[in-house]
Amino acid sequence: MKKLVSILLCAALLFGTVAISTHASEDEIKWDGDPVVFLQGFTGSPFVLDRGLETEVGIWGAGAEFDVGRIVAAVPPILIGLVSYILGGDSDLLISGIDYLVSVKLGQMACNPDGTSKYNVTPYPYYAEEASIATLKANGEADFVPEQEINGYIAEYVPEEYIYIFNTDWRLGQIDNSERLAEFIDDVLEITGKDKVDIYALSHGGQTAATYLYYYGTEGKVDNALLDVPAIGGTSIVKGLLGLGAANFDMDEISRFANVLLRTEADLRWLGKILPGEFLNELLKIAFVECFQPYAMTFGSVWDFMDIESYTQLKEMYLNPLTNAKMIEKHDKMHYDCMANMSKGLKAAEEAGANIYILSNCGTRLGSGEAIDADFVIDTTCSSGAYTAEFGTQFPADYKQKNTTCTDPTHNHISPDRTIDASCAYLPEKTWFIKGQYHGMIYWDSYTRPLIVKMLLTDDIVDVHSDPDYPQFELGQNPVDAVYAKFTNETSGFYNSESDSLLVRNLSEKYSIRIKSIEAEGCEFTVDSSAVIAPGEETEIPCTKLTGSNIKVEITYARKGEFLTSPFTRTVYFCAK
């Protein structure tokens, strides 16, 4: 159900993640002894109502109880209302059914106008002494371990008694969450007797960790901090849903996103052709405004998902200076202090000894339909601080990098496809971009998995310049995309005067492929269309006549044995070095 709900994240702000396990070489990974604190994404933390009382009950996530009767009762009005909406445009009955269903959960988690919880709701586990994976399993609560595949992967190198789950109260703002994270880290250090922790923070958890590093990072209690697809600057999806910008969900992208959520290589392109996009967009927007927005407006997390400009406009529209005064005070601090000066704050934490790494996915249109470079859920700019071209365009030929954060003119922080300028990122030397990955695709990717563990548990990766195997800009390497390509004598995304062949790898776990053609301006390829590339195998394709400073390469391929599906195409950009 969690994965299904994730598909509707754009309407309900439910951020889901996808995980798959693999094993990196034990010879490469040596645990440094620091306990790991894991922060998951938005809506991931389980909630308990009235903990410690006779009325205690789980209301969200693992351990939650469901009112089956109420769910069943909501089905008839929803179905009848859907028919009524399709035939006549009347959404009243449909919305009443959805609202009745939504109120089962969100009603219990409602907040007051000042942003505090209306009821006695807390995340579980809450305290450090109950939050290690070892403790949860010993208490028969393995279901409370989030992202079990990636935590299982980390546990191959770190004992489970040293992996702690920090559950944010994802309704609240990050000023509150970061304060509690500081207390939690102190407790972990006291329990383990260690001096520092390593932090793995995903999505909304990445914004929590970044806020913690901004306000508490100079205390020197963090060794490695990996912020994975972090919502540091929020996401433009929120402002679209609240009236500032588009909220027209791209059904083609949603169908491809479904591949990731379901972890399947099945050809789902047909979904984008049959889904009634305009109808679904209108329905989702109505449902959000009528059913979710009344709760969302008192969730501090929703306000912290706004960029500074949007927050300034939307608080004038939705927040009352008197009844919402405490919320405004906290979110003003978050936006005008923390978010406005994030680069400075993270650098201060680094000077205090923290090794901070940021992974930003890119190369996909924002799920709400706006022409914004993103990972479908979070803008690339919001997760990295980098400057990006409008989605579908490139920087002009005479573009010069901004160098507002990195002032070294010898550093090239422009992506090979000329769509990202990382010289103005929060941390230009410590931010990696994976093109073509969706939000949540991280663990289904043979490139990213070992990189994550190296960053989290070792000091092997110093910066984006230190290891040619992990360049600042790389293609996503997951089975859905099937094809990875680079010139054989160059790092990813580049070519030089001696480049004479293209290395093409089949990323599929299931299908052999045939390369049908490779098209590029300024380059000619000799393709043997009868050659078959088995899963996990690669081949070199000769090329000649490389000219120009940039090359756009379109690789068309077909899956062996599939005769009814049309070919696939992956586009790769290369820059002359």
C-alpha positions as CSV (number, residue, x, y, z in Angstrom):
1,M,0.0,0.0,0.0
2,K,2.9,2.4,0.8
3,K,4.2,2.0,-2.8
4,L,0.8,2.5,-4.3
5,V,0.2,5.7,-2.2
6,S,3.6,6.9,-3.4
7,I,2.2,7.1,-7.0
8,L,-0.2,9.7,-5.7
9,L,2.4,11.7,-3.9
10,C,2.0,14.7,-6.0
11,A,-1.5,15.1,-4.8
12,A,-1.1,14.1,-1.2
13,L,2.6,14.9,-0.7
14,L,3.4,11.3,0.1
15,F,7.1,10.7,-0.7
16,G,7.8,7.0,-1.2
17,T,11.1,5.3,-1.8
18,V,12.2,2.1,-3.5
19,A,14.9,-0.2,-2.3
20,I,16.8,-3.2,-3.6
21,S,19.7,-5.0,-2.0
22,T,23.1,-5.9,-3.4
23,H,26.5,-6.6,-2.0
24,A,29.6,-4.4,-2.4
25,S,33.0,-5.9,-2.0
26,E,33.9,-6.4,1.6
27,D,37.5,-5.6,0.7
28,E,36.4,-2.1,-0.2
29,I,34.3,-1.3,2.8
30,K,35.7,-1.0,6.3
31,W,33.4,0.3,9.0
32,D,35.0,3.1,11.0
33,G,33.2,2.3,14.2
34,D,30.8,5.2,14.2
35,P,27.1,4.4,14.9
36,V,24.8,5.2,12.0
37,V,21.7,7.3,12.4
38,F,19.1,6.7,9.6
39,L,16.5,9.2,8.6
40,Q,13.8,8.2,6.2
41,G,11.5,10.1,3.9
42,F,8.2,12.0,4.3
43,T,5.4,10.0,5.8
44,G,7.7,7.2,6.6
45,S,7.7,7.4,10.4
46,P,5.0,5.3,12.2
47,F,2.8,7.2,14.6
48,V,1.2,6.1,17.9
49,L,-1.7,7.8,19.6
50,D,-1.7,8.0,23.4
51,R,1.5,6.1,23.9
52,G,1.8,4.5,27.4
53,L,-1.9,4.9,28.1
54,E,-4.6,2.2,28.1
55,T,-5.9,3.9,24.9
56,E,-2.6,3.5,23.1
57,V,-3.0,2.6,19.4
58,G,-0.9,2.7,16.2
59,I,-2.4,5.1,13.7
60,W,0.1,5.4,10.9
61,G,2.7,3.1,9.3
62,A,4.0,-0.1,11.0
63,G,1.7,-1.3,13.8
64,A,-1.3,0.9,12.7
65,E,-4.8,-0.4,13.1
66,F,-7.3,0.1,10.3
67,D,-11.0,0.8,10.6
68,V,-12.1,-1.7,8.0
69,G,-15.8,-0.8,8.5
70,R,-15.2,2.8,7.7
71,I,-13.1,2.0,4.7
72,V,-15.8,-0.3,3.3
73,A,-18.4,2.4,4.0
74,A,-16.4,4.9,1.9
75,V,-16.3,2.7,-1.2
76,P,-20.0,3.2,-2.5
77,P,-20.0,7.0,-2.4
78,I,-16.6,7.1,-4.0
79,L,-17.6,4.7,-6.9
80,I,-21.0,6.4,-7.4
81,G,-19.4,9.8,-7.1
82,L,-16.7,8.9,-9.7
83,V,-19.5,7.9,-12.2
84,S,-21.3,11.2,-11.4
85,Y,-18.1,13.2,-12.0
86,I,-17.3,11.5,-15.3
87,L,-20.8,11.9,-16.6
88,G,-21.8,15.3,-15.4
89,G,-18.8,16.9,-13.7
90,D,-20.4,16.9,-10.2
91,S,-17.6,16.1,-7.7
92,D,-19.6,16.6,-4.5
93,L,-20.4,13.0,-3.7
94,L,-16.9,11.8,-4.8
95,I,-15.1,14.3,-2.6
96,S,-17.3,13.5,0.4
97,G,-16.4,9.8,0.0
98,I,-12.7,10.6,-0.3
99,D,-12.9,13.1,2.6
100,Y,-14.6,10.5,4.8
101,L,-11.8,8.0,4.0
102,V,-9.0,10.6,4.5
103,S,-10.3,11.7,7.8
104,V,-9.8,8.2,9.2
105,K,-6.1,8.9,9.4
106,L,-5.4,12.6,8.9
107,G,-8.1,13.4,11.4
108,Q,-6.1,11.6,14.1
109,M,-2.9,13.4,13.1
110,A,-4.4,16.9,12.9
111,C,-2.4,19.9,14.2
112,N,-3.4,23.1,15.9
113,P,-3.2,26.5,14.2
114,D,0.2,27.1,16.1
115,G,1.6,23.9,14.4
116,T,1.5,21.7,17.5
117,S,-0.2,18.3,17.5
118,K,-3.9,18.4,18.3
119,Y,-3.8,15.0,19.9
120,N,-1.2,12.9,21.8
121,V,0.7,11.6,18.8
122,T,4.3,10.6,18.7
123,P,6.5,8.7,16.3
124,Y,7.6,5.2,17.2
125,P,10.3,4.3,18.0
126,Y,11.0,7.7,19.6
127,Y,13.9,7.3,22.1
128,A,17.4,6.2,21.1
129,E,17.4,3.3,23.6
130,E,14.5,1.7,21.7
131,A,15.5,2.7,18.2
132,S,18.5,0.5,17.2
133,I,17.7,-2.2,14.6
134,A,19.0,-4.8,17.0
135,T,16.6,-3.7,19.8
136,L,13.6,-3.5,17.5
137,K,14.2,-7.1,16.3
138,A,14.8,-8.3,19.8
139,N,11.4,-6.9,20.7
140,G,9.7,-8.6,17.8
141,E,9.3,-5.2,16.0
142,A,11.3,-5.8,12.8
143,D,8.4,-4.2,10.9
144,F,9.4,-0.9,12.4
145,V,12.8,-1.0,10.6
146,P,12.3,1.3,7.6
147,E,13.8,0.8,4.1
148,Q,14.7,-2.7,5.2
149,E,16.7,-3.6,2.1
150,I,19.1,-0.6,2.3
151,N,19.4,-1.0,6.1
152,G,20.1,-4.6,5.6
153,Y,22.7,-3.7,3.1
154,I,24.3,-1.3,5.6
155,A,24.1,-4.0,8.3
156,E,26.4,-6.2,6.3
157,Y,29.2,-3.8,7.4
158,V,27.8,-2.2,10.6
159,P,26.4,-4.3,13.5
160,E,22.7,-3.8,13.9
161,E,23.1,-2.6,17.5
162,Y,24.9,0.4,15.9
163,I,22.3,1.4,13.4
164,Y,19.7,3.7,14.9
165,I,16.4,4.8,13.3
166,F,15.5,8.4,13.9
167,N,11.8,8.9,13.2
168,T,10.8,12.5,12.5
169,D,7.4,13.8,13.3
170,W,6.9,14.5,9.6
171,R,4.0,16.8,10.3
172,L,6.2,19.3,12.1
173,G,8.7,21.8,10.7
174,Q,12.4,21.2,10.5
175,I,13.3,23.7,13.3
176,D,11.5,21.3,15.7
177,N,12.7,18.1,14.0
178,S,16.4,19.2,14.0
179,E,16.2,20.1,17.7
180,R,15.0,16.7,18.5
181,L,17.6,15.1,16.2
182,A,20.3,16.9,18.2
183,E,19.0,15.3,21.4
184,F,18.7,11.9,19.7
185,I,22.3,12.0,18.5
186,D,23.5,13.0,22.0
187,D,21.7,9.9,23.4
188,V,23.2,7.6,20.7
189,L,26.7,8.8,21.6
190,E,26.0,8.3,25.3
191,I,24.6,4.7,24.7
192,T,27.4,3.6,22.4
193,G,30.3,5.5,24.1
194,K,31.4,6.9,20.7
195,D,32.4,10.5,19.8
196,K,30.7,10.9,16.5
197,V,27.9,9.4,14.4
198,D,27.4,8.8,10.6
199,I,24.1,10.1,9.2
200,Y,22.2,8.6,6.3
201,A,19.3,10.9,5.4
202,L,16.8,10.4,2.6
203,S,14.5,12.9,1.0
204,H,12.5,14.7,3.7
205,G,15.0,13.2,6.2
206,G,17.8,15.0,4.1
207,Q,16.1,18.3,4.8
208,T,16.0,17.4,8.5
209,A,19.7,16.5,8.5
210,A,20.7,19.6,6.6
211,T,18.8,21.8,9.1
212,Y,20.5,19.9,12.0
213,L,24.0,20.5,10.3
214,Y,23.2,24.1,9.9
215,Y,22.2,24.8,13.5
216,Y,24.2,22.1,15.4
217,G,26.9,20.9,12.9
218,T,29.6,23.0,14.5
219,E,29.4,20.9,17.7
220,G,31.5,18.3,15.9
221,K,29.4,15.2,16.6
222,V,29.1,14.1,12.9
223,D,31.7,12.2,10.9
224,N,30.1,11.4,7.6
225,A,26.7,12.8,6.6
226,L,25.1,11.5,3.4
227,L,22.1,13.6,2.2
228,D,20.5,11.4,-0.4
229,V,18.0,13.2,-2.8
230,P,17.4,15.7,0.1
231,A,14.5,18.1,0.0
232,I,16.9,20.8,1.3
233,G,15.1,23.6,-0.6
234,G,11.7,21.9,-0.7
235,T,9.9,21.1,-3.9
236,S,7.9,23.1,-6.4
237,I,5.1,20.5,-6.4
238,V,3.8,22.1,-3.2
239,K,3.4,25.6,-4.7
240,G,1.8,24.0,-7.7
241,L,-0.9,22.3,-5.6
242,L,-1.5,25.5,-3.6
243,G,-2.0,27.7,-6.7
244,L,1.5,29.1,-7.6
245,G,2.4,27.3,-10.8
246,A,1.4,24.1,-12.6
247,A,-0.1,21.0,-11.2
248,N,-0.5,19.0,-14.4
249,F,0.9,15.5,-13.8
250,D,2.7,14.0,-16.7
251,M,1.1,10.6,-17.3
252,D,4.0,9.3,-19.4
253,E,6.4,10.0,-16.6
254,I,4.0,8.4,-14.1
255,S,3.9,5.2,-16.1
256,R,7.7,5.1,-16.2
257,F,7.8,5.9,-12.5
258,A,5.6,2.9,-12.0
259,N,8.4,0.7,-13.3
260,V,10.5,1.9,-10.4
261,L,7.9,1.6,-7.8
262,L,7.1,-1.9,-8.9
263,R,10.7,-2.8,-9.7
264,T,9.8,-4.3,-13.0
265,E,11.3,-4.1,-16.4
266,A,7.9,-4.7,-18.0
267,D,7.0,-2.3,-20.8
268,L,4.5,0.1,-19.1
269,R,4.6,2.8,-21.8
270,W,1.0,2.0,-22.7
271,L,-0.1,3.4,-19.4
272,G,0.8,6.9,-20.5
273,K,-1.4,6.5,-23.6
274,I,-4.5,5.2,-21.9
275,L,-4.6,7.1,-18.6
276,P,-7.0,10.1,-18.9
277,G,-4.5,12.7,-18.0
278,E,-6.6,15.8,-18.0
279,F,-9.4,14.1,-16.0
280,L,-7.0,12.7,-13.4
281,N,-5.2,16.0,-13.0
282,E,-8.4,17.9,-12.3
283,L,-9.6,15.2,-9.9
284,L,-6.4,15.1,-8.0
285,K,-6.3,18.9,-7.6
286,I,-9.9,19.0,-6.4
287,A,-9.3,16.1,-4.0
288,F,-6.2,17.9,-2.6
289,V,-7.9,21.2,-2.1
290,E,-11.0,19.7,-0.5
291,C,-9.7,16.8,1.5
292,F,-5.9,17.3,2.2
293,Q,-5.3,21.0,2.3
294,P,-7.3,21.6,5.5
295,Y,-4.8,19.3,7.3
296,A,-1.8,20.3,5.3
297,M,-2.0,24.0,6.1
298,T,-1.2,23.3,9.8
299,F,1.6,20.8,9.0
300,G,4.9,22.6,9.4
301,S,6.5,20.2,7.0
302,V,4.4,21.4,4.1
303,W,5.6,25.0,4.7
304,D,9.2,23.9,4.8
305,F,8.7,22.2,1.5
306,M,8.3,25.6,-0.1
307,D,11.2,27.6,-1.5
308,I,11.7,31.0,0.0
309,E,9.9,33.0,-2.7
310,S,6.8,30.7,-2.6
311,Y,6.7,30.7,1.2
312,T,6.7,34.5,1.3
313,Q,3.7,34.6,-1.1
314,L,1.8,31.6,0.3
315,K,2.0,32.6,4.0
316,E,0.2,35.8,3.0
317,M,-2.5,33.8,1.4
318,Y,-3.0,31.0,4.0
319,L,-1.5,32.0,7.4
320,N,-3.2,34.3,9.9
321,P,-0.6,36.6,11.7
322,L,-2.4,36.1,15.0
323,T,-3.7,32.5,15.1
324,N,-0.7,31.1,13.2
325,A,1.9,33.4,14.8
326,K,4.0,30.6,16.3
327,M,4.1,28.8,13.0
328,I,5.1,31.9,11.1
329,E,7.9,32.5,13.6
330,K,9.4,29.1,13.1
331,H,9.0,29.0,9.4
332,D,10.4,32.5,9.0
333,K,13.5,31.3,10.8
334,M,13.7,28.2,8.6
335,H,13.4,30.1,5.3
336,Y,15.1,33.4,5.9
337,D,17.9,32.1,8.1
338,C,18.6,28.4,7.5
339,M,17.5,28.0,3.8
340,A,18.8,31.4,2.8
341,N,22.3,30.6,4.2
342,M,22.4,26.8,3.8
343,S,25.7,26.8,1.9
344,K,27.4,28.8,4.7
345,G,26.0,26.6,7.4
346,L,27.1,23.3,5.8
347,K,30.6,24.7,5.2
348,A,30.7,25.6,8.9
349,A,29.8,22.0,9.8
350,E,32.5,20.8,7.5
351,E,35.1,23.0,9.2
352,A,34.0,21.3,12.5
353,G,34.9,17.9,11.0
354,A,31.8,16.7,9.2
355,N,32.2,15.1,5.8
356,I,29.0,16.0,4.0
357,Y,28.0,14.4,0.7
358,I,24.9,15.3,-1.4
359,L,23.4,13.0,-4.0
360,S,21.0,14.8,-6.4
361,N,19.0,12.9,-9.0
362,C,18.2,14.9,-12.2
363,G,17.2,14.7,-15.8
364,T,13.4,14.2,-15.3
365,R,10.6,16.7,-15.6
366,L,9.0,17.6,-12.2
367,G,6.0,15.3,-11.7
368,S,3.6,18.2,-11.5
369,G,4.3,18.9,-15.2
370,E,6.3,22.1,-14.9
371,A,9.4,22.4,-17.1
372,I,11.7,22.1,-14.1
373,D,14.7,19.7,-14.0
374,A,14.0,17.2,-11.2
375,D,13.9,13.6,-10.0
376,F,10.1,13.7,-10.6
377,V,9.5,14.7,-6.9
378,I,12.1,17.2,-6.0
379,D,13.7,20.0,-8.1
380,T,17.4,19.4,-8.9
381,T,17.9,23.0,-7.6
382,C,16.1,22.3,-4.4
383,S,18.1,19.1,-3.6
384,S,21.5,20.5,-4.6
385,G,21.4,24.3,-4.8
386,A,22.7,24.1,-8.3
387,Y,21.5,26.3,-11.2
388,T,19.6,24.4,-13.9
389,A,18.4,25.2,-17.4
390,E,14.7,24.9,-18.1
391,F,13.8,21.3,-18.6
392,G,14.3,20.2,-22.2
393,T,16.7,23.0,-23.0
394,Q,20.5,23.5,-22.6
395,F,22.6,26.5,-21.5
396,P,23.6,28.6,-24.5
397,A,26.9,28.0,-26.2
398,D,28.5,31.1,-24.6
399,Y,27.3,30.2,-21.0
400,K,29.8,30.7,-18.3
401,Q,29.4,29.0,-14.9
402,K,28.3,31.3,-12.1
403,N,31.0,30.4,-9.6
404,T,29.0,31.9,-6.7
405,T,30.0,29.1,-4.3
406,C,33.0,27.5,-6.0
407,T,35.3,30.4,-7.0
408,D,38.1,28.3,-8.5
409,P,38.0,29.0,-12.2
410,T,39.9,25.8,-13.0
411,H,37.0,23.6,-11.7
412,N,34.4,22.6,-14.3
413,H,31.0,22.2,-12.6
414,I,28.9,22.2,-15.8
415,S,27.3,18.9,-16.7
416,P,28.2,17.4,-20.0
417,D,24.7,17.9,-21.3
418,R,25.0,21.6,-20.3
419,T,21.9,21.6,-18.2
420,I,23.3,21.9,-14.6
421,D,25.8,24.4,-13.2
422,A,27.0,23.1,-9.9
423,S,29.4,25.9,-9.2
424,C,26.6,27.6,-7.2
425,A,25.5,24.4,-5.4
426,Y,25.4,24.3,-1.6
427,L,28.6,22.2,-1.7
428,P,30.0,22.2,-5.3
429,E,32.9,19.9,-4.5
430,K,30.7,17.4,-2.5
431,T,27.6,17.1,-4.7
432,W,27.0,14.3,-7.2
433,F,24.3,14.2,-9.9
434,I,22.7,11.0,-11.3
435,K,20.9,11.7,-14.5
436,G,17.7,9.8,-15.3
437,Q,17.1,8.6,-11.7
438,Y,13.7,9.1,-10.2
439,H,13.2,10.0,-6.6
440,G,13.5,6.6,-4.9
441,M,15.4,4.9,-7.7
442,I,18.6,5.0,-5.7
443,Y,18.9,1.4,-4.6
444,W,17.9,-0.1,-7.9
445,D,21.1,1.2,-9.5
446,S,24.4,-0.6,-9.7
447,Y,26.4,2.6,-9.7
448,T,24.8,4.3,-6.7
449,R,24.6,1.5,-4.3
450,P,28.4,1.1,-3.7
451,L,28.8,4.9,-3.8
452,I,26.3,5.3,-1.0
453,V,28.1,2.9,1.3
454,K,31.6,4.3,0.5
455,M,30.4,7.8,1.4
456,L,28.6,6.7,4.6
457,L,31.2,4.4,6.1
458,T,34.6,5.3,4.7
459,D,36.7,8.4,3.9
460,D,37.6,7.0,0.5
461,I,35.6,9.6,-1.5
462,V,37.1,13.0,-0.7
463,D,35.3,15.2,-3.3
464,V,34.0,15.1,-6.9
465,H,37.5,15.3,-8.2
466,S,39.1,12.5,-6.2
467,D,37.8,9.3,-7.8
468,P,37.3,8.9,-11.6
469,D,35.0,6.0,-11.0
470,Y,32.6,8.4,-9.3
471,P,32.5,11.6,-11.4
472,Q,30.3,14.6,-10.4
473,F,27.9,13.9,-13.3
474,E,26.9,10.3,-14.1
475,L,24.1,8.4,-15.8
476,G,21.6,6.4,-13.8
477,Q,22.4,2.7,-14.2
478,N,19.2,0.8,-13.4
479,P,17.6,-2.0,-15.3
480,V,14.7,0.1,-16.6
481,D,17.0,2.2,-18.7
482,A,18.8,-0.9,-20.0
483,V,21.6,1.0,-21.8
484,Y,24.7,2.8,-20.4
485,A,27.3,4.4,-22.6
486,K,30.6,6.1,-22.3
487,F,33.7,6.5,-24.6
488,T,36.2,3.9,-23.8
489,N,39.2,6.1,-22.9
490,E,37.3,8.8,-21.1
491,T,35.3,9.5,-17.9
492,S,31.6,9.5,-18.2
493,G,30.0,12.2,-20.3
494,F,33.2,13.3,-22.0
495,Y,35.3,12.4,-25.1
496,N,38.7,13.5,-26.5
497,S,40.6,13.5,-29.7
498,E,41.7,9.9,-29.3
499,S,38.2,8.6,-28.6
500,D,37.5,5.9,-31.2
501,S,34.8,3.7,-29.7
502,L,31.7,3.8,-27.5
503,L,31.3,1.3,-24.7
504,V,27.7,0.2,-24.4
505,R,26.6,-1.9,-21.4
506,N,23.3,-3.8,-21.0
507,L,22.0,-2.9,-17.6
508,S,19.0,-5.2,-17.8
509,E,18.7,-8.0,-15.3
510,K,16.3,-9.9,-17.6
511,Y,16.6,-9.1,-21.3
512,S,19.3,-9.4,-23.9
513,I,19.3,-6.4,-26.3
514,R,20.2,-5.5,-29.9
515,I,21.5,-2.0,-30.7
516,K,19.5,-1.1,-33.8
517,S,21.1,2.3,-34.4
518,I,23.1,5.1,-32.9
519,E,22.5,8.6,-34.3
520,A,24.6,11.6,-33.5
521,E,25.6,14.9,-35.1
522,G,29.4,15.2,-35.4
523,C,30.1,11.5,-35.0
524,E,29.5,8.3,-37.0
525,F,29.1,4.8,-35.5
526,T,29.5,1.4,-37.0
527,V,26.7,-0.7,-35.6
528,D,26.3,-4.5,-36.0
529,S,22.5,-4.7,-35.6
530,S,22.7,-8.5,-35.4
531,A,24.9,-8.5,-32.3
532,V,23.3,-9.4,-29.0
533,I,24.3,-8.0,-25.7
534,A,23.5,-10.3,-22.8
535,P,22.3,-8.9,-19.4
536,G,25.3,-7.4,-17.6
537,E,27.5,-7.6,-20.7
538,E,29.0,-4.8,-22.7
539,T,30.4,-4.2,-26.2
540,E,32.5,-1.6,-28.0
541,I,31.1,0.2,-31.0
542,P,33.6,1.9,-33.3
543,C,33.1,5.6,-34.1
544,T,34.8,8.1,-36.4
545,K,34.6,11.8,-37.3
546,L,34.1,13.2,-33.8
547,T,33.7,17.0,-34.3
548,G,32.3,19.9,-32.3
549,S,32.4,20.6,-28.6
550,N,29.2,18.7,-27.7
551,I,27.6,15.5,-29.0
552,K,24.1,14.3,-28.5
553,V,23.9,10.5,-29.0
554,E,20.6,8.7,-29.4
555,I,20.9,4.9,-28.9
556,T,17.9,2.9,-30.2
557,Y,17.7,-0.7,-29.0
558,A,15.3,-3.6,-28.9
559,R,14.8,-6.4,-26.4
560,K,15.6,-9.8,-27.8
561,G,12.6,-12.0,-28.2
562,E,10.1,-9.1,-27.9
563,F,8.4,-8.6,-31.2
564,L,5.3,-6.7,-30.2
565,T,7.0,-3.8,-28.4
566,S,8.4,-0.8,-30.2
567,P,12.1,0.0,-29.8
568,F,13.5,2.0,-26.9
569,T,15.8,5.0,-27.1
570,R,18.2,6.4,-24.6
571,T,19.8,9.8,-25.2
572,V,23.3,10.5,-23.9
573,Y,25.2,13.7,-24.1
574,F,29.0,14.1,-24.3
575,C,31.3,17.1,-24.0
576,A,34.7,17.5,-25.6
577,K,37.6,17.5,-23.0
